Amino acid sequence: MNHVHPSVVVVAAAVVAVADAVVAAVAVAAATVVTEATAMAVAAVTAADAVDAIVTKTSI
């Protein structure tokens, strides 16, 4: 069995930690984008409803 130099273990652990951090950051960013897109869609629908209500009231 080969002996692994301790520094290799440390570097490997650091690489894994950085990869985990990147994955977590990407997940947070994706969740933020989805949340913002949902909020924009809701706002757009609300605005459309408001315009529709104004047009309906005005035309009657």
Buried (B, 14 or more C-beta within 10 A) or exposed (E): EEEEEEEEEEEEEEEEEEEEEEEEEEEEEEEEEEEEEEEEEEEEEEEEEEEEEEEEEEEE
